[in-house]
Amino acid sequence: MRDNFRGTFCLCVFFLYVASETAGQSCRGKCGDILEECSCHTTCVSLLTCCADYNQSCLQVTPYSSSMLGGRALRILNLVLHPGGQLHCSFKGIIHREGVIDAEGRAHCITPLLYETGWVPFTVSTDGLHFDRSGEYLSVHPSKADPAFEVILVNASHWQNYGLRSNTGRLEMMWNRSLIAAEKVNIELWGYRESSRSTEARTGGSPSLQAELSYLYSVGRNQPNTGAFSFIPEPSQEYSDWELGNIRITASSNSEGARDVQCLWSGSHVLAWHLEQTFRDDSAAWARDKCLQWDMLEKKLPNFLDELIDCPCTLAQARADTGRFHTDYSCDIERGSVCTYHQGCVHCVRAIQASPTNGSGQQCCYDSTGALVLTGDSIGGSTPDRAHDWGSPPYGEPPRVPVYSHWLYDVVTFYYCCLWSDNCQIYFNHRPSSGCHNYKPPRAGVVLGDPHFITFDGLSYTFNGKGEYNLVSSPDRELSVQARTEQVKLKNGTLAKATRLSSVAMKEKASDIIEVRLAEGHLQVLRNQKVLPFTEQRLMDLHGVFVFAPCPQNVTVTFLSGAAVEVHVHEGTMAATVLLPTEFSNQTQGLLGLMNSDQSDDLLTQAGDVLSPAHVTAEEIFTFGAGWNISKNSSLFTYDTKYLLDIYFFPPSHDPAFVPAFSLPERPDDPLVADMLMMCSGEGAEFCKYDTLTTRSLTMGNATLRAFQNYQVLVEALEPVLSCGWLPTPRNGKKNGTSYLEGNTLSFTCREGHILYGSSERTCLHDGAWTGEQPYCVTDDNVGFILGAVGSLSALVTVGVMIRLHNRRQEREKKGKLDQKVTREQSC
């Protein structure tokens, strides 16, 4: 909730509550404010308290999202202007462009080229002077934009490997011709680079870089807008240093290279097809030189690997740790595991947050056994990124530009070293897998059913209070997660003596406030009291928080700390799971307890007293839970209906008049009991039976049981796993096994003509150490020499020297020769 809204809401709410329509004041330049006579806050729509010009001043647009590359026309709803009038659009207060008014008077703003994602504010002027109407739209990663607006590069591999071997001939592209309102179009090439802003060095010795996406030249002018075009590219000596870019198509009426006009963009790609003639004459040699140049540059850049979070040790952990990792859609088990870029893997995840200092990203890939795949064992292994593919705040400047920084630092170089030349060992020397030796899974606490709580330390209890409560509070880390409960309504319309979760609101430090609430059987998400639409985008990068809504029944909210809140609804019943990294240990309080692996102090009251779980009564737990009600000035919830005002805003945060049924008998003559006993079995049975009886619903009981079972699966997936770390394959030998977790055993053998020195088997122990010693494969000739000197000190010294030499050589070449040809193309 915005601070100004919270401060004024108490004073104005009664008047706004009874008012149905006001017209005395204007929302021009006041969107988000609550005025004396009416409101310009987003909640006014459902409260029926909006000023008369709210819809014409506080603007909504369709579509609500656009690629960060710009060129999309956003229609401004509820604003009709004279077709010959003025329209000016200002984005973020720094980019000013003329808008478009069509023949029907509908107003449009064309989105600009930005180097950032997230909600972008804009203002509109109809006189060129006063920008007093405002709105916002969502700038998204180009890969997440509406695919209908993309220029399709037919046979992308042909485009990105043009000039290599037999890759010649015509290049083809296609687009939706109806999206360009013109008979003739220009087809342009735009290039991206990161160039020095000045010759002066920043602190740390690195030059100040600026992102630059610029028009280079047109490959077709005044072409018929048929939706298709092909051409034979010529080498471009003048622009050959631009090696990454996009195709853009605009109406021919626009001047070539005009910025922020309505247009269509292709995806980013390596510009092999326009590189200099030298590349076409000997692409392998050209690429090798580029790879070696990159190798020298990488050695001068800061080490980003030590700052990255370690990968989860197992696939189960990677999929469960939703606060820190998200599916890499190029290798997604939910979509059939078509892992073109990571052969031998079935699923990859990427770290959600970029590293704080360097803006780098982590990637973790897993095979069909659930084991982490490392580049030391396979070219399909996990590869970290110097620049995070999603970019990172504050965006704008390299290496934090979404898409492009990642392509320059991590993808184009992969082409140089691996796809266009045989120097992949150089690439993997700088992009080795991180492993999972230091990975620590998060802890999970959950509220489910009507409602039951399981703390981070695993203590279970039932608290059926009605009101708004602190689910998790961490003052030191400035995280707050609040829960709202409502009384359960039975099928006959009466109210049960039980409650259920109806909303969860959360915030971390200065992040946006996110609320996820139950609305007609599905989940509704609000950002700073405004409903977020998920019709166009499933993942939103907001201020200090990510929100992922794959469907109306599931929402995951993740914060910069790695804390996450997963909200699910099944059969109309809501459950919320909070995941916290180990950094939150001993820093939590509230209904989910003190996270410290000790259940005995989980029933910690706000006053600092601790109830003993072994002796506490249901009535005492009710008093304990009631004590964690929120204060009015700390509320993160939205009160945008008469019902919410009457039930939650005006009364105390905990309803003292509501007393739940603490227990209900299982009467043999109750027709529900027989079916209930058949359904409610195993762990979670008590929760299942309680909810069935209190709500008189087998459906409710089953939903509770299912939510409990889902929690069990999550906790099992997040069980800590110990890793002893990666072991190399001995030179001239073979390593059998690629799993490095506790209890795993690796065996080693040597090629014919070599003898194994060291341990032929090594086992990962519970203390994180390997048994035995590193094995080496020594030739028969050297063995004979050694054996001839057995018994002498010189023989011992010789053996030691030989092993040390082998060790040094192996360290240099442990990322060396690859066993198969690389087939990845677009990502790494």
N, C-alpha and C positions, 0 to 999 in steps of 0.2 A: 504494500500500500504506500503510495507516495506520501512523503512526510507532510506536505501542505494539506493533502487530503485528510490525513489522520488528525491533524491539528484543528481543522475547521469543521470536520464532520459532526462532532459532538454538538457544536453550537447550532448547526443548521439542519440537522437531520429531521427534527420534528416538523419544521415547516415544509421541508421537501417531501416528507412522508404524506402529508395531507394534500399537497398541491398536485393537481393533475395537468395543468397547462398554464404556462406563464409566457409572457411576451414582452416584458418591459425592458430587458437587458439583452445585450448581444454577446455572442461567443467569439466575435472577431478578435484574434490575438489572445484569446483567453482559454483555449482548449485545455482541459484538465482541471480547471478551476471550478469552485462552487461559489456562485455569486449570491447576493442578498435575496433576489427575487426568483432565481432559477439556477440551473446547473449546466456547466459545460464539461462535466466529468463523465467518463464513459458509462458510469452506473446510472446516469439519468434516463437512459433509454428504457430500462426495465422498471425504474422507479416512477416513470412518467413525469419527470421534473425538468426536462430539457428546456433551454431557452428556444425561442421560436426559430432562430437561424442556426441551431446546432448542426443539423445535417449539411448545411451549406457552408459552414465554417470549419467544422471538425471532420475532415474528409475521409471517406473510404474509397478505395480503388479496386478495380478488377482488371486483370488478375492482381493478386496481392503480392506475388513474387516475380522476380526477374533475375536472370543471370547477371553476375557482377560485371560482365562485359558490356552490358547495357544494350540499347537499341530497341527495347520493348515498349510499346505504347500502353500506358496505364490509363484506363478510362476512369475519370473522377465521377463517382456516383452522386446524384442529387444536385449536380451543378450544371445548369443549362445556360449558355451564353449566346450572344448574337454571333452568327457565323462570321461576321466581319469585325468582331471585337478583338481585344487584346487578351493574351494569356501568357504569363511568364511563370516559369517553374524554377525554384531555387532549392538545391539539394545540399543539406548540411550547412547551409548558409554560405557556401563557397563556390558552388558550381551553379551558374545561372544560364538557363536555356529558354528559348521560346517554346511555348506549348502549341498544341494543335487543336483547333476547333473545327469539327466536321460540319457537313451541310445541315445536319439536324441540330446543331448547337451543342453537341456533346463535347466536353472538354477532355483533353488527353495531355499527359506529361510523358516525355520520352526518357526512359531511364538512362543515366550516364554511365560511362566506363568508370568503375571503381576498383580498387585493389583490396577490397574487404568484403566480408559477408556479415549478415545480421540485419536488424531493422534499421532502416535509413530514414531520418526525418526529412520532410520537404515542406516548403511553403509555396503558396500560389498568390499571384497578384493579377488583378484584372484591369489595373490602370498603369502598371509599370512602376508604381511608387510604393504602394502599401502591400506588403506581403503578410496579410493578416488572416489567411486561411491556411490550415496546416493538416498534415497527415503523415503517414509513413508506409513504406513498403519493405518487403524482405528481399535483400540481396543474397543470392545463393551461389554456391560453388557451381561452375558451369556444368559439371556432370549431373547436377541435381535439377537443372532447369528443364522446362517443358521440352521434351524431345521433338515435338512437332515444329519447333522453331530452330532446329539445328540444321545446318548444311551437312549433308551426308557425304563423306568421302568414300566413294565406291571402292571396295577392296583396299582397306586402310593399309594393309601390309605393302601393297604396291606403292602407295604414296610414301610410306616411311622408309622404304628400302630402294627407292628409285635410283638407278645408276649403278646398282650392285649387280654384277654378273649379268643375268638376262632380264633384269627388271628395267625395261624400257617401254616405249610406246605411249599411248594416250592415257592421260589421267582423267577420270570421270567424277562428277559430283552431281548431287540431286538436292532439291529443296521443294518445299510447298509453295508453289507459285502464287497462291491466293493470299499469302502473308505479305507479299510486296505489292502494294497498290500502284503498279506501273507496268507499262507495256515493254519498257526497255530497262535493263539493269547493268550495273557495273560489278565486276567480279574482282575483288581486291585481295592482295596479300598484305597482311599485317605481321610484323615481327616483334618479338619480345627479347629484351636484354636487360641486364642490371649493370649500369655504368656508374663510374665514379662521379660524385657530385662535385668534388673538389680534389685537389692534389694533397690537401692537408690530411693528416691521419687522425683518426679518432684515438681515444684512449685504448690501449691494447694494440695499437699498430695497424689496425685494419682501416682501409679508406671508407668514407661515407658513400654508400651506394644508393641509387634511386632506381625505381622500377620504371620501365619505359616500354609501352606497347604502342608501336607507331606504324603508320601507313608506309609501305615500301614502294609498291607499284601495282598496277592493274594487269591481270592476266586476260581480261576481257572487258571491252568497253562497248556500251550501247548494244548489248546482246539481247535477243528476244527473251522475254520472261516466260520460258517454257517449262521451267522446273528442272532443267538438265543442261549440263555444259561439259564439254571435254576439250582438252588441249594437249599439245606436245610441249613439255617444258624445256626451256633453254637454260643452260648454266648462267648464273648471274654473278659475274666477277665483282660488280660494284656492291652488291648486298650479301655477298657470300658469308660475311661474318655474322649475319643474323641466321641462327641455326634452329630457332624455335619460333613457332607462330601459328596463325589462324587464317583461314579464308573468310572474307566478309562480303556479303552481297547486299547492295543498296539500289534504290531507284536511280536511274541515270540522271534524273533532274538534280540530284545532290552532287556537289563538287567532289572530285576524287579525294578520299582521305578525310572528308568532313567528319568531325567528331559528334557523337551523341545524336545521331539521326536514326530513324527507324531502319532496322537492318536485321540480317540473319548471320549468325556466326557458325563456323565449323568448330570441332573440337581442337584443342591444342595438339600439335604434332611436330615431330622432327622434320625439318625442311630439307630432306635429302634431295628432293626433286629440283631444288633451285641452287644447290651448292656449285662451287666453281668447277671448271673442267678437270682440274687436278684430281678431284674426288672421283669423277667418272673414269679417269684414266687408270687409277690404281686405288680403289676405295679402301683396301686393306691397309696399305701403307699410309694413306691419309688418316684413317681412323687410328692406326697405331700411334702416329705422331700426336694426335689429339689426346689419346689416352695417356701418353707419357707426359704431355704438358699438364693434364689434369692431375696426374700423380704428383708432380712437383708442387702444384698449387695446393693440393690437399695437405701436403706435409707442412705448409706454412699456415694453414688455417687452424683455429682453436680446436682442441680435442672435444668433440661433442658426445662421445660414447659414454664417458664416465657419468654424465649427467642424466642419462636415460634410466627410466624405471626398468627393472628386470622383467622378463616375460613370465607369465604363469607357467608352471611346470607341466601341466596337463591341459588337454582340450577342455575337460570339464571345468577346470578352474578359469580358463580363458573366457568361456561362455557365461560363467556365473559372476565374474567380477565386472559387472556392468557399470560400476562407478569409474573405472579406469580404462576399460577396453571396449571397443565397438567393432562389429563385423567389418572386415575388409571385403567389399562387395565383389572384388575380382576373384575371390576364393571363398565361397559361401556354401556351407554344408546344407543350408536351407534351400538353396537353389540348385542343388545337384552336384556341388563340388567340381565345377568346371574350372580347375585351377591352372589356366593356361600359363600363367607366369610363375607358378610354383609346382612344378611336376613332382608327383609323389605325395602331395599334400591334399587334404580334404577340407581344410578350413584355416583361414587366417584372421587375425584381429589386429587392429591398430590402436595404439594408445590414444585416448581421446584428447588429452592435453599435450600440447607441445612442451618441451623442456623450457624452464623459465629463462635461462640465460641465452641460449642459442636458437630457440624456436625449433628444435629438432623433434623427430617423431620416431616411435618404436613400432616395429612390426613383428608379429609372432605367428608362425605357421605350424600346423600339426598334421601328422599322418593318420592313417585309418586306425591305428592302435591307440590314438590319443596322445602320442609322444611328441614333444617339441622337436622340430627338425632344424638342424643347425647347418650353416654354410660350411663348417668344417667337415661335414659328412656328405652334403648334397648341395648341388647348385640350386635346388629348389627350396633351400632353407630360408629362414627368417632373415630379412635384411633391414637394418635401421636406416633412417633418412636424416641427412643433415638438415633438410628443411621439411617441416610437416606438410603433408599434402593439403590439409585443410587451412594452412596458414595459422597465425596466432596473433592475438592482440599485442600491440596496437595496430597490427596490419600495416598496409601502406608501404612500408619500407622493407627491402630485402634483409634477411632471408625469410620474412614473415608474410610474403604475398601468397595467398591461396593459389594452388595449382602451379603457377609459373616458377616460383622459387624451387619447389620440389622437382619440377622437370629439369631445370637447369643444373641443380646440384646432384641429383640422384638418378634421373632417367636418361637424359641426353648422354651422360657419361657412361651409362650402361650400354648404350648403342655403340659408343666409341670402342669400349674395351671388350665387350662380350658378343654383340650381334654383328658388328662390322669388322672385328679383328679377333684374334685368338689370344687375348690378354686379360681374360677374366680374373686371373689370380691377382692382378693389380687392383681390380675393382673390389674384390672380396677382402683384400688386405685393408681397405679403408671402410668397408661395410660388413664387418664380421657379425655374426649373430651374438646377441648378448648373453644368452643362456638364462637360467632361472635360479642360480645359486643363492641370490639374496631376495628372492620373491617371498612376500608374506601375504597370504590371502586376507581379505577383509572379514570382519565379524558381522553377523546378521541378527537383527531383532525384528519381530513381526507382530502386527495386530490383525486379527482375523475374526470372522464370525460375529457374535453379538455381545460385546467383543471379548476376545481372549488375547492375552499378551504373552509373548515369549521373549525374555530379555536377551541382551547380547551374550550373557553368560549361560543362557539356557533355562532360566527359571520360568515356570509356567504359572499363570494365575488368571482369574476372570475379574474384570471390573466393568460393571454395567452402569456407569455414570452417564448422565445426560448433560452435554455442554461442550465446552472447548478446553482442551488440555495440552500441556507440554508433553509431547511424545518423546522428543529428544531435545535437550538443551545443552550446548557446550559454550559457555561464556568465553572461555579462553580462546577458542577457535572460531567464535562468532557464528556458530551454526544453530539454527532454530528450526525444528520440525514440530508443527502443531496439528492436533487431531480434533475433529468435530464429530460428535455422535448425535444420533437422532433416535427417537423412540420407534420401535418396530411396529408397523401396522399389519394386523392380521388380515386374512382374506375376507372376513366378514366386515371389515372396516373399523373394528375396534383396535385399541392400542394395547400391545403386550407389555408385560412388566420386564422388558428387556430393551436394550439399545443396540445399535449397529453403527459402524463407521460410515460417515457420509461425506467427509471432506478432509483433505490433508493440505496444509499450507506450509511453505518452507522458504528459507532465505539463508544465504551465507555471506557474511561481511556486507559489501555494497552491491551484491548481485540483484538482479531482478527478483521480485517476489513471484513465486509460482504457486498456484493453487490447483489441485486436482480434485474435482468433486463429482459426486454421482448425480447424473441428470437423465432421467427417463431410461434407466437401465444401461446407460453407457457412461463413459468418462468424459468430462468437460475440463479443459485446461484453460487457466487464466494466467495472464502475465500482467502484473501490476493492475489488477482488477478488470482487465480487458480480455474477453474470450479470444483464445488463439484458434485460428482455423487450421485444420490439417488436411484440407481437401487437395492442396497442391504439393505440400511438403510434409514428409514424415519426421525429419530431423531438423531442428532449429537451433542455430548457434546464437544464443542470447547474451545479455550482459552478465558475465560471470557464471553462466549456467547453460547446459545443453538440455534439450527436451526431445525425447524420441517417442513417437506415438505410432507404432506400426499398425495399430487397429484401434477402434473405439473402446476395446476392452482392456488394453494394456498401455501403460505410460511409464516411461523411465526418465527420471530427472537426475542429472549428474552435475556436481559442483567442482570447482577448481581444485579443491582438496582431495578429490577422489571419492568423496561421500556420495551416495546414491540413494534415491527413494524409488522403489518399484511399486506401482499401484496396479492392481488387477481387479476386475469385476467378473463374477461368475454367478449366473442365476440371480442377478440383481443384488448380490452381496459383494461388498468391497473389502479388499485386504491390502495392507501396505507393509512392505518390507524395507527396512533401513539397513544399508550396507555402509560400514565405516572402516577405513584403513586403520592399521594398528597405531598410527600416530594419535588416534583419539583415546587411547587407553588411559584410564583414570581421569578423563576429562568430559564425561557425560553424566547427565542426570535427567530425571523425568520418568515416565511410565515404562521406558525400556531399560531403566536401571543404569548402574555404574559399570562401565565396560572394563573389567579387570580380571576376568576368569575366576571370579569368586561369587557364587550365587548368594552367599550369606548376607551380603550388604546391598543386594539389588533393590530391596524395599526401603530405599533411603527417602525420607520425607524432605519437603522444602525446608523444614526447620533444622535438618541435619540429624534427626533421629533415625535409627535403623530398626525395622521390625524383623523379628526372626521368622524366616519362611517356614520353619518346622513347627511353629506353634501359633501362627497367626490364624485368625478366624476370617470368614467371608465378610463379616461386618467390618472388621478392622481393615481389610484390604480395600473395602469400599471407601472408608474414611481416608486411607492412604491415597487412593486414586483421586478423590475429590480435592485433596490438598494440592494437586498438580494442575488445578485450573489456571488458565492464563489471566493476566491482568488486561484490562481493556486497552491500555495504551501500548501494549506489546502485541496486540492481535495482528496477525498477518492475513486474516480472512476478509472476504468481500461480503458486504451486506447490500445486495442489490435487488431485493424483493421485499414486499411487505412481510412475508413469512419469516425471512431471515432477520429482519428488524425486530419483529415481535418476539421471536423465540430465542434469539441469540444476542442481539445488540443491546436492547434495553434491559433484559433481566441479568442477574448475576451469571458469570461464566459457567458456574456449576449450578444446576437446578436442584436446590435443597428439598423441593417438594416431591421429587421423583425417587421412589424407593423400589429397587428391582426385586424380582424373585431370586433369592440366593440359592435355592435348591427346589427341585420339584420331584415328587415321588413317581416311581415307575409302577403305576397301578396295573394289575393284570387285566382289569376290565376295560382299560384304555385301548381303543382300536389301533392307535398309533404304535403301541409298544412292541408288538410282535415284529412288524416290519422294521421298526427302529433298531431292535436288537440284531436283526439279520444284517442291517446296513452298517451299523456303528460297531466296528470291531477293530482290534489292534490298537496301535498307538493313535492317539487323537480321539478314541472312542468316547471319552468323557465329554469332550467339547461337542462332539457330534450329538450325543444324547441330550445334553443340556439345551442346545439350540433347537433340536427337534421338538422338545417338550415346551419350551418357552414360546416358540413361534407357531406351534401346532403345524409344523411343515416339515415333511421328509426332504423336500427340495432344499430348504435352508440347512438342515442337518448335513445333507450330502455336500452342499457347497462348502460348509465349514470343514468337513473331512478332507475334501479335495484340496482346499487351501493349506491345511496342515500338512498333507502329503507333499505338496509342492515345496513347502518350507523344508521338509525333511530332505528332499532331493537336493535342494540348494545347499543346505548345511553339509551334506555328504560331499558334494562337489567341491566345497571350499575347505575340506580337510587339509591341513598343512602337509606338504610333501617335501621330503629332504632331498636335495641334489648334491652330489659330490663334485659336480663340474665336469666339463668336457675332457676327454682323453684323446690324444692324437693317434693316428695310425702310424706304426713304425715304418720308416723308409725301407723299401724293398720287402714290405710285409703286408699283412692283412689284419683288419680289426673286425671281429664278429660281434655285432651288436651296436646299437646307437642310442640306447637308453641309459641315462646316468643317474637314476634315482636310487634311493635306499633299497637294498636287496638285489639290485641288478648286478649281473656278472658279465664282464666282457672277456673274450678270449683273443689271443694273438697268435698268429703263425707267420712264418717267413717263406719267401719264394724259394724255389729250388736253387741250390747253390749258396744258400745263406743259413746261418745258424742263429737261433734266438738266444739272446742274453737278456736277463731280467725276468719278469714274471710272465708266464704264459696265460695266466688268468688273474683278473683283479675284480674285487667285489666292493660295492659301495656300502659302507658301514653306517650305523645309526648316528655316529658323531660327525658325519660329513666327510670322512677321509676314505681314500681308496686303500685296499690291502695291496701288499706287494710293491714292486718297483716298476718304473717305466721300462718297457721292453725295447730292445734294439736288434736289428738284423745285420749280422756281420758275415762277410764272404768267407768261403772255405779257405781261401789262401791266407787271409788274415788270421783265421782260426789256427791254421798250421803254424804260422809264425808265433802266435801266442803260446800254443802248446809246447813248442820247442824251448820256450823260456820258462816253463812252469817251475816253480820252486824258487825262482830268483826274484829279487826286488824289482829288477827291471821289467820283468814280465807283468808284475802287478801295475807298475806305472804305465806300461804300454797299453794294457787293457783299459786303464782309466782314461788315458789320452784318447784312445780310439772311441770310446763311448762318448766322451765329451765332444769330439769332433762330429760324431754322428748326431749328437743332440743339437749342436749349433746348426748343422745343415738342415736338420728336420724343422727347427724353429723357423728357418728362412723359407722353407718350402712346404710348410704344413697347410698352406692355403693353395698349394700348387696345382699340378696337372689335374684336369677335370676328366671324369670318366665318360661324359656324354656331352653332346652339342647343346648349347643353350637355345631354347625355343621361345623364351619370353619376348614380348614386343612392347607393350604399352606401359608397364609399371614394374617396379622392383622393390 
